[in-house]
C-alpha cells in the first residue's frame, strides 16, 4: 500500500512541475475581472428583483 501512495505522490510531484503558475499581475487582473463581473450581475439581478416586486405590488393592490 505504501508503494502505491509513494508512486501517487511522485506522479503528483511530476505533474506539479509541469504547471505554469500565473504571475502576480495576472492574478490581480483576473481577480478584478471576477469582482467586476459579480458586481454587474448582482446589480442586474437586483434590478430585476425590484422590477418584479413593483409589478407584484401593482397586481396585489
C-alpha positions as CSV (number, residue, x, y, z in Angstrom):
1,X,0.0,0.0,0.0
2,X,2.9,2.4,0.8
3,X,4.3,1.8,-2.6
4,X,1.1,2.9,-4.2
5,X,1.0,6.0,-2.1
6,X,4.6,6.8,-2.9
7,X,4.0,6.3,-6.6
8,X,1.0,8.5,-6.5
9,X,2.9,11.3,-4.7
10,X,5.8,11.0,-7.2
11,X,3.3,11.4,-10.0
12,X,1.7,14.4,-8.4
13,X,5.1,16.0,-7.9
14,X,5.9,15.4,-11.6
15,X,2.7,16.9,-12.7
16,X,3.1,19.9,-10.4
17,X,6.5,20.7,-12.0
18,X,4.7,21.0,-15.4
19,X,2.2,23.6,-14.1
20,X,2.8,27.2,-15.3
21,X,1.7,29.4,-12.5
22,X,0.2,32.8,-13.2
23,X,2.2,35.9,-12.3
24,X,1.0,38.3,-9.6
25,X,-0.2,40.9,-12.1
26,X,-2.2,38.2,-13.9
27,X,-3.8,37.1,-10.7
28,X,-4.7,40.6,-9.7
29,X,-6.2,41.3,-13.2
30,X,-8.2,38.1,-13.1
31,X,-9.5,38.8,-9.6
32,X,-10.6,42.3,-10.6
33,X,-12.4,41.0,-13.6
34,X,-14.2,38.4,-11.5
35,X,-15.2,41.1,-8.9
36,X,-16.4,43.5,-11.5
37,X,-18.5,40.7,-13.2
38,X,-20.0,39.7,-9.8
39,X,-20.9,43.4,-9.1
40,X,-22.5,43.8,-12.5
41,X,-24.5,40.5,-12.2
42,X,-25.6,41.5,-8.7
43,X,-26.8,44.9,-9.9
44,X,-28.7,43.3,-12.9
45,X,-30.4,40.6,-10.7
46,X,-31.2,43.2,-8.0
47,X,-32.8,45.4,-10.7
48,X,-34.9,42.6,-12.0
49,X,-35.9,41.8,-8.4
50,X,-37.0,45.3,-7.8
51,X,-38.9,45.4,-11.1
52,X,-40.7,42.2,-10.3
53,X,-41.5,43.4,-6.8
54,X,-43.0,46.6,-8.3
55,X,-45.1,44.6,-10.8
56,X,-46.3,42.3,-8.0
57,X,-47.3,45.3,-5.8
58,X,-49.3,46.7,-8.7
59,X,-51.3,43.4,-9.0
60,X,-51.8,42.9,-5.3
61,X,-53.2,46.4,-4.6
